[in-house]
Amino acid sequence: MKIIISIVLLLYFTTTSFAQKVYSVQHDYQADVKIYVTNYDYQADLLVYKTAYDYQAKGNEGKWYFTDHDYQADKKVYFTNHDYQADLKIYFVNHDYKAKWNEKSKIHLMY
Protein backbone atom coordinates (compact mmCIF):
# COMPACT_ATOMS: atom_id res chain seq x y z
CA MET A 1 0.00 0.00 0.00
CA LYS A 2 2.86 2.38 0.82
CA ILE A 3 4.38 1.72 -2.59
CA ILE A 4 1.15 2.63 -4.37
CA ILE A 5 0.81 5.85 -2.39
CA SER A 6 4.45 6.72 -3.09
CA ILE A 7 3.98 6.15 -6.82
CA VAL A 8 0.81 8.25 -6.91
CA LEU A 9 2.51 11.11 -5.07
CA LEU A 10 5.56 10.91 -7.32
CA LEU A 11 3.43 11.04 -10.46
CA TYR A 12 1.39 13.94 -9.07
CA PHE A 13 4.42 16.06 -8.24
CA THR A 14 6.15 15.20 -11.51
CA THR A 15 3.23 16.36 -13.64
CA THR A 16 2.37 19.43 -11.60
CA SER A 17 5.92 20.71 -11.24
CA PHE A 18 6.16 21.31 -14.98
CA ALA A 19 2.70 22.78 -15.41
CA GLN A 20 2.61 25.90 -17.51
CA LYS A 21 0.74 28.31 -15.30
CA VAL A 22 1.92 31.78 -16.20
CA TYR A 23 1.29 35.28 -14.93
CA SER A 24 1.83 38.38 -17.02
CA VAL A 25 3.74 41.06 -15.07
CA GLN A 26 3.79 44.82 -15.71
CA HIS A 27 7.59 45.33 -15.76
CA ASP A 28 10.42 43.35 -17.31
CA TYR A 29 12.45 43.18 -14.10
CA GLN A 30 9.60 41.23 -12.42
CA ALA A 31 9.65 38.49 -15.05
CA ASP A 32 11.29 35.10 -15.14
CA VAL A 33 11.05 35.10 -18.94
CA LYS A 34 10.64 37.93 -21.44
CA ILE A 35 8.28 37.03 -24.28
CA TYR A 36 7.67 38.43 -27.75
CA VAL A 37 4.54 37.45 -29.69
CA THR A 38 5.31 36.91 -33.38
CA ASN A 39 3.02 37.50 -36.34
CA TYR A 40 3.59 34.06 -37.86
CA ASP A 41 4.03 30.59 -36.40
CA TYR A 42 7.30 29.88 -38.25
CA GLN A 43 8.94 32.86 -36.50
CA ALA A 44 8.23 31.49 -33.03
CA ASP A 45 10.32 29.34 -30.73
CA LEU A 46 7.15 28.04 -29.11
CA LEU A 47 3.57 27.67 -30.33
CA VAL A 48 1.29 28.40 -27.37
CA TYR A 49 -2.29 27.42 -26.74
CA LYS A 50 -4.12 29.33 -24.00
CA THR A 51 -6.16 26.90 -21.92
CA ALA A 52 -9.42 27.75 -20.18
CA TYR A 53 -8.60 25.81 -17.00
CA ASP A 54 -5.40 25.29 -15.04
CA TYR A 55 -5.63 21.48 -15.10
CA GLN A 56 -5.38 21.59 -18.92
CA ALA A 57 -1.91 23.16 -18.77
CA LYS A 58 0.26 20.10 -18.30
CA GLY A 59 3.88 19.55 -19.11
CA ASN A 60 6.21 21.85 -20.96
CA GLU A 61 4.52 21.50 -24.33
CA GLY A 62 3.11 24.98 -24.89
CA LYS A 63 -0.27 24.73 -23.19
CA TRP A 64 -0.48 27.75 -20.91
CA TYR A 65 -2.97 28.83 -18.32
CA PHE A 66 -2.84 32.51 -17.35
CA THR A 67 -3.38 32.96 -13.62
CA ASP A 68 -5.01 35.91 -11.89
CA HIS A 69 -2.24 36.28 -9.31
CA ASP A 70 1.53 35.93 -9.49
CA TYR A 71 1.73 33.51 -6.54
CA GLN A 72 -0.40 30.99 -8.48
CA ALA A 73 2.00 30.90 -11.42
CA ASP A 74 4.94 28.66 -12.20
CA LYS A 75 6.49 31.38 -14.37
CA LYS A 76 6.10 35.14 -14.51
CA VAL A 77 6.33 36.52 -18.03
CA TYR A 78 6.70 39.97 -19.51
CA PHE A 79 5.55 40.72 -23.04
CA THR A 80 8.05 42.89 -24.93
CA ASN A 81 7.41 45.18 -27.87
CA HIS A 82 10.41 44.00 -29.90
CA ASP A 83 11.80 40.55 -30.62
CA TYR A 84 15.38 41.49 -29.72
CA GLN A 85 14.27 42.24 -26.13
CA ALA A 86 12.80 38.77 -25.63
CA ASP A 87 14.23 35.54 -24.28
CA LEU A 88 11.50 33.56 -26.02
CA LYS A 89 9.38 34.18 -29.12
CA ILE A 90 5.88 32.69 -29.13
CA TYR A 91 2.88 32.48 -31.41
CA PHE A 92 -0.63 31.83 -30.09
CA VAL A 93 -2.45 28.96 -31.82
CA ASN A 94 -6.19 28.23 -31.87
CA HIS A 95 -6.06 24.50 -31.09
CA ASP A 96 -4.31 22.60 -28.33
CA TYR A 97 -2.89 19.96 -30.67
CA LYS A 98 -0.88 22.67 -32.47
CA ALA A 99 1.05 23.66 -29.33
CA LYS A 100 4.70 22.61 -29.61
CA TRP A 101 8.30 23.70 -29.43
CA ASN A 102 9.88 24.81 -32.69
CA GLU A 103 13.19 25.64 -31.02
CA LYS A 104 14.07 22.89 -28.54
CA SER A 105 17.21 24.71 -27.37
CA LYS A 106 15.00 27.18 -25.47
CA ILE A 107 12.84 24.60 -23.72
CA HIS A 108 14.75 25.13 -20.47
CA LEU A 109 13.32 28.66 -20.16
CA MET A 110 9.92 27.32 -19.16
CA TYR A 111 11.05 24.69 -16.61
Z-matrix of the N, CA and C atoms (Angstrom, degrees):
N
C 1 1.448
C 2 1.520 1 110.93
N 3 1.333 2 116.54 1 -39.92
C 4 1.466 3 120.72 2 179.09
C 5 1.528 4 111.25 3 -63.26
N 6 1.314 5 115.61 4 -35.23
C 7 1.466 6 120.04 5 -179.95
C 8 1.525 7 110.23 6 -66.32
N 9 1.312 8 116.81 7 -42.50
C 10 1.460 9 121.24 8 179.82
C 11 1.527 10 110.46 9 -63.40
N 12 1.313 11 116.32 10 -44.80
C 13 1.470 12 120.11 11 178.49
C 14 1.525 13 110.61 12 -63.21
N 15 1.321 14 117.34 13 -41.08
C 16 1.464 15 121.33 14 178.60
C 17 1.527 16 111.35 15 -62.06
N 18 1.320 17 116.36 16 -42.97
C 19 1.465 18 120.96 17 179.84
C 20 1.526 19 110.57 18 -65.18
N 21 1.317 20 117.06 19 -43.72
C 22 1.467 21 120.90 20 178.75
C 23 1.518 22 110.81 21 -61.56
N 24 1.311 23 117.61 22 -45.05
C 25 1.470 24 120.80 23 178.94
C 26 1.522 25 111.43 24 -64.71
N 27 1.308 26 116.84 25 -40.58
C 28 1.464 27 120.60 26 178.12
C 29 1.521 28 111.27 27 -61.70
N 30 1.318 29 116.42 28 -46.82
C 31 1.466 30 120.37 29 178.51
C 32 1.525 31 111.70 30 -63.15
N 33 1.312 32 116.97 31 -39.75
C 34 1.464 33 120.65 32 179.24
C 35 1.518 34 111.14 33 -61.84
N 36 1.325 35 117.03 34 -49.39
C 37 1.458 36 120.25 35 -177.45
C 38 1.523 37 112.01 36 -71.44
N 39 1.304 38 118.59 37 -28.75
C 40 1.455 39 121.51 38 177.03
C 41 1.519 40 111.03 39 -67.89
N 42 1.313 41 117.47 40 -43.15
C 43 1.466 42 120.07 41 -177.88
C 44 1.510 43 112.09 42 -77.18
N 45 1.326 44 118.51 43 -34.47
C 46 1.454 45 119.44 44 -178.03
C 47 1.515 46 112.87 45 -80.93
N 48 1.315 47 118.56 46 -24.17
C 49 1.455 48 119.66 47 -178.07
C 50 1.523 49 112.07 48 -71.55
N 51 1.314 50 118.27 49 -19.35
C 52 1.451 51 120.62 50 178.73
C 53 1.528 52 111.89 51 -110.88
N 54 1.305 53 116.31 52 19.10
C 55 1.459 54 120.13 53 177.75
C 56 1.520 55 109.05 54 -66.26
N 57 1.294 56 116.31 55 148.88
C 58 1.451 57 121.15 56 -176.62
C 59 1.519 58 110.82 57 -103.50
N 60 1.312 59 115.18 58 66.92
C 61 1.455 60 120.99 59 173.31
C 62 1.519 61 106.54 60 -93.51
N 63 1.303 62 116.53 61 120.13
C 64 1.459 63 120.95 62 -175.57
C 65 1.520 64 110.98 63 -122.56
N 66 1.313 65 114.15 64 154.05
C 67 1.459 66 121.73 65 177.10
C 68 1.517 67 107.49 66 -129.98
N 69 1.304 68 116.57 67 131.91
C 70 1.454 69 122.13 68 -179.51
C 71 1.528 70 109.60 69 -89.50
N 72 1.338 71 116.35 70 117.30
C 73 1.463 72 121.94 71 -178.70
C 74 1.528 73 110.89 72 -93.18
N 75 1.332 74 116.12 73 165.13
C 76 1.463 75 122.20 74 -175.83
C 77 1.532 76 113.16 75 -85.28
N 78 1.332 77 117.66 76 -25.40
C 79 1.468 78 121.74 77 -175.26
C 80 1.519 79 110.62 78 -129.34
N 81 1.313 80 115.94 79 146.85
C 82 1.466 81 120.52 80 -176.26
C 83 1.526 82 113.48 81 -63.96
N 84 1.316 83 118.07 82 -31.97
C 85 1.460 84 120.01 83 -178.97
C 86 1.531 85 112.88 84 -70.94
N 87 1.322 86 118.25 85 -13.45
C 88 1.467 87 122.23 86 177.65
C 89 1.528 88 112.00 87 -86.65
N 90 1.300 89 117.13 88 -11.54
C 91 1.467 90 121.59 89 -169.80
C 92 1.522 91 113.17 90 -90.17
N 93 1.325 92 114.39 91 148.23
C 94 1.459 93 121.54 92 168.51
C 95 1.524 94 110.14 93 -80.25
N 96 1.328 95 115.54 94 -35.82
C 97 1.470 96 121.90 95 -177.60
C 98 1.524 97 108.98 96 -138.54
N 99 1.343 98 115.44 97 134.98
C 100 1.462 99 120.69 98 175.25
C 101 1.525 100 108.23 99 -96.55
N 102 1.333 101 115.52 100 130.74
C 103 1.462 102 122.44 101 -171.26
C 104 1.524 103 110.49 102 -118.98
N 105 1.328 104 115.11 103 141.50
C 106 1.462 105 121.32 104 170.61
C 107 1.523 106 107.76 105 -122.23
N 108 1.327 107 116.48 106 132.36
C 109 1.466 108 121.14 107 178.75
C 110 1.530 109 108.54 108 -93.41
N 111 1.317 110 116.48 109 120.34
C 112 1.464 111 121.76 110 -177.88
C 113 1.533 112 111.18 111 -85.15
N 114 1.315 113 115.18 112 166.39
C 115 1.461 114 121.06 113 178.53
C 116 1.523 115 112.82 114 -85.25
N 117 1.318 116 116.21 115 -22.85
C 118 1.467 117 121.07 116 -176.85
C 119 1.520 118 110.18 117 -133.72
N 120 1.326 119 116.60 118 149.18
C 121 1.460 120 121.04 119 -177.07
C 122 1.525 121 113.51 120 -64.88
N 123 1.323 122 118.91 121 -32.76
C 124 1.458 123 120.99 122 -178.23
C 125 1.527 124 112.70 123 -71.30
N 126 1.328 125 117.84 124 -14.87
C 127 1.464 126 121.71 125 178.06
C 128 1.528 127 112.38 126 -85.09
N 129 1.314 128 116.99 127 -13.48
C 130 1.461 129 121.84 128 -171.43
C 131 1.523 130 113.19 129 -90.58
N 132 1.332 131 114.43 130 149.17
C 133 1.462 132 121.28 131 171.69
C 134 1.526 133 110.12 132 -79.21
N 135 1.338 134 115.08 133 -31.01
C 136 1.455 135 121.04 134 -176.35
C 137 1.526 136 110.16 135 -139.58
N 138 1.320 137 116.46 136 132.71
C 139 1.457 138 121.90 137 173.44
C 140 1.520 139 107.18 138 -94.96
N 141 1.335 140 116.53 139 121.25
C 142 1.465 141 122.10 140 -171.19
C 143 1.518 142 110.74 141 -112.33
N 144 1.325 143 114.44 142 135.65
C 145 1.455 144 121.87 143 171.95
C 146 1.519 145 107.88 144 -112.34
N 147 1.331 146 116.91 145 126.03
C 148 1.463 147 121.29 146 177.81
C 149 1.521 148 108.94 147 -84.07
N 150 1.328 149 116.27 148 119.42
C 151 1.459 150 120.89 149 -179.41
C 152 1.525 151 110.32 150 -87.36
N 153 1.317 152 115.43 151 158.43
C 154 1.462 153 120.93 152 179.47
C 155 1.528 154 111.63 153 -85.50
N 156 1.326 155 116.80 154 -25.75
C 157 1.464 156 121.59 155 -176.57
C 158 1.518 157 110.41 156 -131.23
N 159 1.328 158 116.56 157 148.91
C 160 1.457 159 120.59 158 -176.07
C 161 1.530 160 113.37 159 -64.20
N 162 1.327 161 118.20 160 -32.75
C 163 1.467 162 119.87 161 -179.29
C 164 1.534 163 112.70 162 -68.46
N 165 1.326 164 117.58 163 -15.05
C 166 1.465 165 120.98 164 178.44
C 167 1.527 166 112.32 165 -81.34
N 168 1.314 167 116.69 166 -16.59
C 169 1.466 168 121.68 167 -178.58
C 170 1.517 169 109.30 168 -90.91
N 171 1.313 170 116.38 169 86.26
C 172 1.458 171 121.36 170 -177.97
C 173 1.516 172 110.40 171 -116.13
N 174 1.311 173 114.91 172 145.49
C 175 1.447 174 120.62 173 176.45
C 176 1.511 175 113.22 174 69.74
N 177 1.292 176 115.17 175 -176.56
C 178 1.465 177 122.20 176 179.35
C 179 1.525 178 107.97 177 -108.97
N 180 1.324 179 115.53 178 59.77
C 181 1.461 180 119.76 179 -175.38
C 182 1.520 181 113.33 180 -119.65
N 183 1.336 182 117.04 181 11.86
C 184 1.455 183 119.77 182 175.60
C 185 1.514 184 116.19 183 96.56
N 186 1.313 185 117.10 184 10.04
C 187 1.465 186 120.22 185 175.47
C 188 1.520 187 107.49 186 -99.00
N 189 1.321 188 116.61 187 110.06
C 190 1.453 189 122.65 188 -173.58
C 191 1.512 190 111.67 189 -111.06
N 192 1.312 191 114.24 190 142.96
C 193 1.457 192 121.94 191 170.50
C 194 1.526 193 107.06 192 -117.66
N 195 1.321 194 117.12 193 124.75
C 196 1.456 195 121.72 194 179.41
C 197 1.526 196 109.37 195 -88.65
N 198 1.314 197 115.99 196 119.96
C 199 1.454 198 121.92 197 -178.03
C 200 1.526 199 110.79 198 -84.99
N 201 1.326 200 114.95 199 163.77
C 202 1.460 201 121.18 200 178.38
C 203 1.524 202 112.26 201 -85.79
N 204 1.324 203 116.39 202 -21.04
C 205 1.465 204 120.96 203 -176.94
C 206 1.519 205 110.01 204 -134.48
N 207 1.320 206 116.51 205 148.27
C 208 1.456 207 120.22 206 -177.03
C 209 1.527 208 113.72 207 -65.81
N 210 1.323 209 117.78 208 -31.57
C 211 1.469 210 120.14 209 -179.16
C 212 1.533 211 112.69 210 -70.50
N 213 1.328 212 117.84 211 -14.33
C 214 1.466 213 120.99 212 177.94
C 215 1.525 214 112.18 213 -86.48
N 216 1.315 215 116.67 214 -12.36
C 217 1.461 216 121.25 215 -171.25
C 218 1.520 217 113.24 216 -92.24
N 219 1.330 218 114.64 217 150.81
C 220 1.458 219 121.61 218 171.97
C 221 1.527 220 109.89 219 -82.40
N 222 1.324 221 116.31 220 -33.82
C 223 1.465 222 121.99 221 179.70
C 224 1.518 223 109.74 222 -136.19
N 225 1.334 224 114.64 223 140.98
C 226 1.461 225 120.66 224 172.95
C 227 1.517 226 107.02 225 -102.88
N 228 1.325 227 116.18 226 128.72
C 229 1.462 228 120.98 227 -176.66
C 230 1.525 229 110.60 228 -120.66
N 231 1.325 230 113.55 229 151.29
C 232 1.456 231 121.21 230 175.46
C 233 1.520 232 107.27 231 -124.49
N 234 1.321 233 116.32 232 130.84
C 235 1.459 234 120.93 233 -179.94
C 236 1.526 235 109.85 234 -92.42
N 237 1.327 236 116.05 235 118.94
C 238 1.464 237 122.12 236 -177.89
C 239 1.529 238 110.54 237 -88.98
N 240 1.311 239 115.07 238 166.00
C 241 1.463 240 121.04 239 178.07
C 242 1.522 241 112.65 240 -91.88
N 243 1.330 242 116.97 241 -17.44
C 244 1.464 243 121.36 242 -176.83
C 245 1.526 244 109.98 243 -132.98
N 246 1.311 245 116.28 244 145.50
C 247 1.469 246 120.65 245 -177.07
C 248 1.520 247 113.27 246 -65.64
N 249 1.327 248 118.31 247 -31.04
C 250 1.462 249 120.20 248 -178.73
C 251 1.534 250 112.46 249 -71.60
N 252 1.316 251 118.26 250 -13.67
C 253 1.467 252 121.86 251 177.62
C 254 1.530 253 112.13 252 -87.26
N 255 1.307 254 116.93 253 -11.27
C 256 1.468 255 121.58 254 -170.34
C 257 1.522 256 113.18 255 -95.51
N 258 1.326 257 114.42 256 148.87
C 259 1.464 258 121.79 257 170.18
C 260 1.524 259 110.28 258 -82.61
N 261 1.336 260 115.60 259 -30.71
C 262 1.458 261 121.81 260 -173.08
C 263 1.522 262 109.72 261 -141.04
N 264 1.332 263 115.77 262 133.52
C 265 1.473 264 121.05 263 176.38
C 266 1.521 265 108.19 264 -104.21
N 267 1.336 266 115.97 265 130.72
C 268 1.465 267 120.40 266 -178.89
C 269 1.525 268 110.69 267 -126.79
N 270 1.307 269 113.74 268 162.93
C 271 1.465 270 122.38 269 173.78
C 272 1.522 271 106.48 270 -137.52
N 273 1.334 272 116.82 271 130.04
C 274 1.462 273 120.67 272 -179.97
C 275 1.529 274 110.39 273 -83.02
N 276 1.332 275 115.10 274 127.91
C 277 1.468 276 121.26 275 179.00
C 278 1.524 277 109.43 276 -106.18
N 279 1.339 278 115.61 277 161.56
C 280 1.466 279 121.47 278 -175.50
C 281 1.523 280 114.87 279 -91.06
N 282 1.331 281 117.28 280 -12.08
C 283 1.461 282 121.18 281 -177.46
C 284 1.520 283 110.21 282 -131.69
N 285 1.326 284 116.23 283 142.78
C 286 1.463 285 120.22 284 -176.38
C 287 1.523 286 113.44 285 -64.54
N 288 1.315 287 118.02 286 -31.11
C 289 1.461 288 120.18 287 -178.92
C 290 1.528 289 112.84 288 -70.41
N 291 1.320 290 117.79 289 -13.39
C 292 1.469 291 121.26 290 178.28
C 293 1.526 292 112.68 291 -87.65
N 294 1.315 293 117.85 292 -10.91
C 295 1.463 294 121.31 293 -179.23
C 296 1.524 295 109.63 294 -69.18
N 297 1.347 296 115.39 295 127.77
C 298 1.471 297 119.85 296 -179.84
C 299 1.526 298 109.98 297 -170.60
N 300 1.308 299 114.53 298 165.56
C 301 1.458 300 121.48 299 174.96
C 302 1.525 301 109.31 300 -89.01
N 303 1.314 302 116.13 301 127.97
C 304 1.464 303 121.37 302 171.47
C 305 1.520 304 110.33 303 -91.98
N 306 1.311 305 116.42 304 -29.86
C 307 1.463 306 122.80 305 -177.97
C 308 1.529 307 108.75 306 -121.67
N 309 1.324 308 115.84 307 92.22
C 310 1.463 309 121.82 308 -175.18
C 311 1.530 310 113.08 309 -64.51
N 312 1.312 311 117.94 310 -20.97
C 313 1.466 312 120.34 311 -178.61
C 314 1.535 313 112.19 312 -68.21
N 315 1.327 314 117.19 313 -15.11
C 316 1.462 315 120.67 314 -179.07
C 317 1.530 316 112.51 315 -104.95
N 318 1.304 317 117.13 316 8.23
C 319 1.455 318 121.45 317 -176.94
C 320 1.542 319 112.32 318 -62.27
N 321 1.324 320 116.00 319 -29.12
C 322 1.461 321 120.32 320 -179.67
C 323 1.532 322 113.21 321 -64.34
N 324 1.308 323 117.95 322 -21.45
C 325 1.467 324 121.57 323 -178.78
C 326 1.523 325 112.78 324 -63.39
N 327 1.311 326 117.35 325 -27.10
C 328 1.455 327 120.65 326 -176.53
C 329 1.531 328 113.84 327 -104.08
N 330 1.339 329 117.82 328 9.03
C 331 1.466 330 120.02 329 174.26
C 332 1.503 331 109.27 330 -86.09
